Amino acid sequence: MNGVKMTRSRARDLNVCGVTAAVAVIDGKWKTTLLWLLESGPRRPGELRRRLPGLTEKVLTQALREMESDGLVHREAHDVRPLKTEYSLTEFGRELSEALAPVSDWGHRRLERLAEAESAS
């Protein structure tokens, strides 16, 4: 089993610690950034792709489906032509985003320390 499948299986494993359960639903290159972008309101997939150069349509679709399956995002398809789909954070997704704010702050402090250490070298 490769690393991605192992991590995804942990998203539904009831016998892991809480941190592992949380990390399992945000694991991957794009999910935390997608959470951040969706904090400000609903977004269409094309808009998300434009905001994230290097993110392919296939990977975006997979990440959003997993996030929807995990209850973090809501997908709304409007019955118009062409089909208009929007993604937004659920209340559960907002809770996760708020819980990650202190981790983000810690990460920024870590990056500052690394930059200071590098400039002192």
Number of C-alpha atoms within 10 A of each C-alpha: 6 6 8 12 9 11 20 18 13 19 19 13 13 9 9 12 10 10 8 15 19 16 14 20 24 23 16 14 11 16 17 16 15 23 22 16 17 21 17 10 11 17 18 15 17 13 10 18 16 10 13 15 8 9 15 11 13 8 14 19 13 12 20 21 16 18 21 18 12 16 15 23 25 19 18 13 11 11 9 8 6 7 8 12 16 17 19 23 27 17 13 13 21 18 12 18 19 12 12 16 12 11 11 12 11 12 12 12 12 12 12 12 12 12 12 11 10 9 8 7 6
